[in-house]
Amino acid sequence: MFQQISIISGLLLILIGFNIGILSGFFGVGGCFILTPLLNILGLPMAQAVGTGLFFAVIVSSLGGIKHYLAGNALIKVSFIMGIVSFVGIRISQPLVIYLDSLNLADFYIRILYIILLLLLGFSTLKKKPVILSNDARFNLNPLRLFQKTKNVPPRIQIEPDALPVSIWPIVLIALLVGCLQGFLGVGGGFILVPVLIIFLNMQPHHAVGTSLITIVISSIFAAFLYFQEGQVLITVSLLLGFGSLMGVNFGVRATRNITGNNLKQLYSIFLLLTSVGIAIKSFNHDFISIVYMLCLSFSIGIIIIYQYYFERNNINKTETE
């Protein structure tokens, strides 16, 4: 499918990209947390899937980030800090993938890490209950002791418009972790950033979506360049997927206007958990089943978003206006 792209395979890549674009705009992720393992399931070596996925993340996150910025969902200061700091983490983890690939171990270790992270983030976000806090108490309930110790250390910035300034050090620590995982997993980092920003920095879900996309644009350019230097990026595949995603991302972004923050978190959590199942199926060498499962899962969620939160809700809003 990837060695010589026919008209049919090209159209399939555009369709897959269109669906991932919907997911990207809706959940505020680059889409690579499902695209990278899907490319591996479809036959690409994991290192090549990682590099191709990162190049795709640059394309799809750019439009999504711009749209969320114009919608007022992106906190630019946080995105800029996290994007630049993540370079350090990427520079550490990317050579490790190349080394593991030379030993034919990249597929195994990257899949295992995907499964662990998807389960962890899925359950954590699903159990996260919204808590109304005053500005003074907002960051006093952070569950990580490290963040507890650093939350008041200067310099400080204001994250949310209605919140007191907080230290940049928790943000720096998150960016380093995300950068390491981004370079290793070949993801834009949104599927990690969105729940982390919500859970550990108490950021509003819609702000977490926009902020993560802007961060992804900055960091993915650097990560994709490193993989391109190693010859691990399939430009044509990324461009076809990116072309499809640019048509789909607008639907996803607009659909976020018709869903509450709590429902967005619940749907996102369920999607993460179900995605981990597909990767596990691939790990047991059930290639055909894993391909069917992952395609059905991603397209099903995309259809739900379009029907339930785009067309149906927009029709309701038009009826109420009339």
C-alpha positions as CSV (number, residue, x, y, z in Angstrom):
1,M,0.0,0.0,0.0
2,F,2.8,2.4,0.9
3,Q,5.6,1.3,-1.6
4,Q,3.5,2.2,-4.7
5,I,0.4,4.3,-4.0
6,S,-2.4,3.5,-6.4
7,I,-5.5,5.6,-6.9
8,I,-7.5,3.4,-4.6
9,S,-4.9,3.5,-1.8
10,G,-4.5,7.2,-2.3
11,L,-8.2,7.8,-1.9
12,L,-8.2,5.6,1.2
13,L,-5.4,7.6,2.8
14,I,-7.3,10.8,2.1
15,L,-10.5,9.3,3.7
16,I,-8.5,8.2,6.7
17,G,-7.0,11.7,6.9
18,F,-10.4,13.3,6.7
19,N,-11.7,11.2,9.6
20,I,-8.6,11.9,11.7
21,G,-9.0,15.6,11.0
22,I,-12.5,15.5,12.5
23,L,-11.0,13.8,15.6
24,S,-8.2,16.3,15.8
25,G,-10.4,19.3,15.7
26,F,-12.9,17.9,18.1
27,F,-10.5,16.5,20.8
28,G,-7.7,19.0,20.3
29,V,-5.1,16.4,19.3
30,G,-2.9,15.9,16.3
31,G,-4.5,12.6,15.6
32,C,-1.2,10.7,15.6
33,F,-2.1,8.7,18.7
34,I,-4.3,6.7,16.4
35,L,-2.6,7.3,13.1
36,T,0.9,6.1,14.1
37,P,-0.2,2.7,15.4
38,L,-2.7,2.5,12.5
39,L,0.2,3.0,10.0
40,N,2.1,0.3,11.8
41,I,-0.9,-2.0,11.7
42,L,-1.2,-1.3,7.9
43,G,2.4,-2.4,7.4
44,L,4.8,0.4,8.1
45,P,7.8,-0.3,10.4
46,M,7.2,1.5,13.6
47,A,10.1,4.0,13.2
48,Q,8.8,5.0,9.8
49,A,5.2,5.2,11.2
50,V,6.5,7.5,13.9
51,G,8.3,9.8,11.5
52,T,5.4,9.9,9.0
53,G,2.9,10.5,11.8
54,L,4.9,13.5,13.1
55,F,5.0,15.1,9.7
56,F,1.3,14.6,9.4
57,A,0.9,16.2,12.9
58,V,2.5,19.4,11.6
59,I,0.0,19.6,8.8
60,V,-3.2,18.8,10.6
61,S,-2.4,20.7,13.9
62,S,-1.6,23.9,12.0
63,L,-5.2,24.5,10.7
64,G,-6.8,23.2,13.9
65,G,-4.5,25.5,16.0
66,I,-5.4,28.5,14.0
67,K,-9.1,27.9,14.2
68,H,-9.0,27.3,18.0
69,Y,-6.8,30.5,18.4
70,L,-9.4,32.5,16.5
71,A,-12.1,31.0,18.6
72,G,-10.3,32.2,21.8
73,N,-9.4,28.7,23.0
74,A,-5.6,28.9,22.9
75,L,-3.5,30.2,25.7
76,I,-0.5,31.3,23.6
77,K,2.0,31.9,26.5
78,V,1.6,28.4,27.7
79,S,1.8,26.9,24.2
80,F,5.0,28.8,23.4
81,I,6.7,27.8,26.6
82,M,5.7,24.1,26.3
83,G,6.6,23.9,22.6
84,I,10.1,25.2,23.0
85,V,10.9,23.2,26.2
86,S,9.6,20.0,24.5
87,F,12.6,20.3,22.1
88,V,14.8,18.9,24.9
89,G,12.7,15.9,25.5
90,I,12.4,15.2,21.7
91,R,16.1,15.4,21.3
92,I,16.6,12.8,24.0
93,S,14.0,10.2,22.9
94,Q,14.3,10.3,19.1
95,P,17.8,8.7,18.9
96,L,16.5,5.9,21.2
97,V,13.8,5.0,18.6
98,I,16.4,4.9,15.8
99,Y,18.6,2.6,18.0
100,L,15.7,0.3,18.9
101,D,14.7,0.1,15.2
102,S,18.2,-1.0,14.3
103,L,17.7,-3.9,16.8
104,N,14.1,-4.7,15.5
105,L,12.7,-3.9,18.9
106,A,11.0,-0.5,18.2
107,D,7.6,-2.1,17.3
108,F,7.4,-4.0,20.6
109,Y,8.4,-1.3,23.0
110,I,6.5,1.5,21.4
111,R,3.3,-0.5,21.3
112,I,3.6,-1.4,25.0
113,L,4.1,2.2,25.9
114,Y,1.1,3.2,23.8
115,I,-1.1,0.7,25.6
116,I,0.1,1.8,29.0
117,L,-0.4,5.5,28.3
118,L,-3.8,5.2,26.7
119,L,-5.1,3.1,29.6
120,L,-3.6,5.5,32.2
121,L,-4.8,8.7,30.5
122,G,-8.2,7.2,29.6
123,F,-9.0,6.1,33.1
124,S,-7.6,9.2,34.7
125,T,-9.6,11.6,32.5
126,L,-12.7,9.5,32.9
127,K,-12.5,9.7,36.7
128,K,-11.6,13.3,36.8
129,K,-14.5,15.2,38.4
130,P,-15.0,18.9,37.8
131,V,-14.3,20.9,41.0
132,I,-15.2,24.5,41.5
133,L,-12.4,26.2,43.2
134,S,-11.6,29.8,44.1
135,N,-8.5,31.3,42.5
136,D,-6.6,31.0,45.8
137,A,-7.3,27.3,46.1
138,R,-7.2,26.3,42.5
139,F,-3.7,24.8,42.5
140,N,-3.6,23.6,46.1
141,L,-5.3,20.3,45.2
142,N,-2.7,19.2,42.6
143,P,-2.1,15.5,43.2
144,L,1.6,15.5,42.3
145,R,4.0,16.4,45.1
146,L,6.5,17.7,42.7
147,F,4.0,20.2,41.3
148,Q,3.0,21.1,44.9
149,K,6.6,22.1,45.6
150,T,7.0,24.1,42.4
151,K,3.7,25.8,42.0
152,N,4.8,29.0,43.8
153,V,8.4,29.2,42.6
154,P,9.0,32.2,40.3
155,P,8.8,33.2,37.5
156,R,5.0,33.0,37.3
157,I,2.5,33.4,34.5
158,Q,-1.3,33.6,34.4
159,I,-2.8,30.5,32.8
160,E,-6.5,31.1,32.9
161,P,-8.0,34.6,32.6
162,D,-9.8,34.2,36.0
163,A,-6.9,32.5,37.9
164,L,-4.0,33.8,39.9
165,P,-0.5,33.6,38.3
166,V,1.3,30.3,38.8
167,S,4.9,29.1,38.4
168,I,6.1,28.1,35.0
169,W,8.0,25.1,36.4
170,P,5.1,22.6,36.4
171,I,4.5,23.6,32.8
172,V,8.2,23.0,32.0
173,L,8.1,19.6,33.6
174,I,5.0,18.6,31.6
175,A,6.7,19.8,28.4
176,L,9.8,17.8,29.0
177,L,7.7,14.7,29.6
178,V,5.6,15.3,26.6
179,G,8.6,16.0,24.4
180,C,10.2,12.7,25.4
181,L,7.0,10.8,24.7
182,Q,6.4,12.7,21.5
183,G,9.9,11.8,20.1
184,F,9.4,8.2,21.1
185,L,5.8,7.6,20.1
186,G,5.6,9.7,17.0
187,V,2.6,11.7,18.3
188,G,1.9,15.4,18.2
189,G,1.4,15.0,22.0
190,G,-2.2,16.2,22.1
191,F,-3.6,13.0,23.5
192,I,-1.2,13.4,26.4
193,L,-1.4,17.2,26.8
194,V,-5.2,17.6,26.8
195,P,-5.8,15.3,29.9
196,V,-2.6,16.4,31.6
197,L,-3.6,20.1,31.3
198,I,-7.1,19.3,32.6
199,I,-6.0,17.0,35.4
200,F,-2.8,18.6,36.7
201,L,-3.2,22.3,35.8
202,N,-7.0,22.5,36.2
203,M,-7.3,24.1,32.7
204,Q,-10.7,24.4,31.2
205,P,-11.3,21.6,28.6
206,H,-11.8,23.9,25.7
207,H,-8.7,25.9,26.6
208,A,-6.7,22.7,26.9
209,V,-7.8,21.7,23.4
210,G,-6.7,24.9,21.8
211,T,-3.5,25.2,23.8
212,S,-2.4,21.7,23.0
213,L,-2.8,22.2,19.3
214,I,-0.6,25.3,19.2
215,T,2.0,23.4,21.3
216,I,1.9,20.5,18.8
217,V,2.6,22.7,15.9
218,I,5.7,24.1,17.5
219,S,7.1,20.8,18.8
220,S,6.1,18.6,15.8
221,I,8.1,20.6,13.3
222,F,11.3,20.0,15.3
223,A,10.5,16.3,15.8
224,A,9.5,15.6,12.2
225,F,12.7,17.3,11.0
226,L,14.8,14.9,13.1
227,Y,13.1,11.8,11.7
228,F,13.3,13.3,8.1
229,Q,17.1,13.4,8.5
230,E,17.0,9.7,9.3
231,G,15.0,8.9,6.2
232,Q,12.0,7.8,8.3
233,V,9.3,10.1,6.8
234,L,7.0,9.1,3.9
235,I,6.2,12.5,2.5
236,T,3.6,11.4,0.0
237,V,1.7,9.4,2.6
238,S,1.8,12.3,5.0
239,L,0.6,14.8,2.3
240,L,-2.4,12.6,1.3
241,L,-3.4,12.1,4.9
242,G,-2.8,15.8,5.6
243,F,-5.0,16.9,2.6
244,G,-7.9,14.8,3.9
245,S,-7.4,16.0,7.5
246,L,-7.5,19.7,6.4
247,M,-11.0,19.0,5.0
248,G,-12.2,17.3,8.2
249,V,-10.7,19.4,11.0
250,N,-13.2,22.2,10.5
251,F,-16.1,19.9,11.2
252,G,-14.4,18.8,14.5
253,V,-13.6,22.3,15.7
254,R,-17.2,23.5,15.0
255,A,-18.6,20.5,16.8
256,T,-16.9,21.4,20.0
257,R,-19.3,24.4,20.3
258,N,-22.2,21.9,20.9
259,I,-20.8,19.7,23.6
260,T,-20.2,20.4,27.3
261,G,-16.7,20.1,28.8
262,N,-17.7,17.1,30.9
263,N,-19.2,15.2,27.9
264,L,-16.1,16.0,25.8
265,K,-13.9,14.5,28.5
266,Q,-16.0,11.4,28.7
267,L,-16.1,10.7,25.0
268,Y,-12.3,11.4,24.8
269,S,-11.6,8.9,27.6
270,I,-13.7,6.2,26.0
271,F,-11.9,6.7,22.7
272,L,-8.5,6.4,24.4
273,L,-9.4,3.2,26.1
274,L,-10.9,1.6,23.0
275,T,-7.8,2.6,21.0
276,S,-5.6,0.7,23.4
277,V,-7.5,-2.4,22.7
278,G,-6.7,-2.2,19.0
279,I,-3.0,-1.8,19.6
280,A,-3.1,-4.8,22.0
281,I,-4.8,-6.9,19.3
282,K,-1.9,-6.0,16.9
283,S,0.6,-7.0,19.6
284,F,-0.8,-10.5,19.5
285,N,-0.2,-10.7,15.7
286,H,-3.9,-10.6,14.8
287,D,-3.1,-8.2,11.9
288,F,-6.4,-8.3,10.0
289,I,-8.6,-8.1,13.1
290,S,-6.6,-5.1,14.3
291,I,-6.9,-3.3,11.0
292,V,-10.7,-3.8,10.9
293,Y,-11.1,-2.8,14.5
294,M,-9.0,0.4,14.3
295,L,-10.7,1.5,11.1
296,C,-14.2,0.8,12.5
297,L,-13.4,2.6,15.8
298,S,-12.0,5.7,14.3
299,F,-14.7,6.1,11.6
300,S,-17.4,5.3,14.1
301,I,-16.3,8.1,16.5
302,G,-16.0,10.4,13.5
303,I,-19.5,9.7,12.4
304,I,-20.8,10.3,15.9
305,I,-19.1,13.6,16.1
306,I,-20.5,14.7,12.7
307,Y,-24.0,13.5,13.3
308,Q,-24.5,14.2,17.0
309,Y,-22.5,17.4,17.6
310,Y,-22.3,19.0,14.1
311,F,-25.4,18.4,12.0
312,E,-28.0,17.5,14.6
313,R,-27.0,20.2,17.1
314,N,-26.7,22.9,14.4
315,N,-30.1,22.0,13.1
316,I,-31.5,22.3,16.6
317,N,-29.8,25.7,17.0
318,K,-31.3,26.9,13.7
319,T,-34.8,25.7,14.8
320,E,-34.5,27.6,18.1
321,T,-33.4,30.7,16.3
322,E,-36.3,30.6,13.9
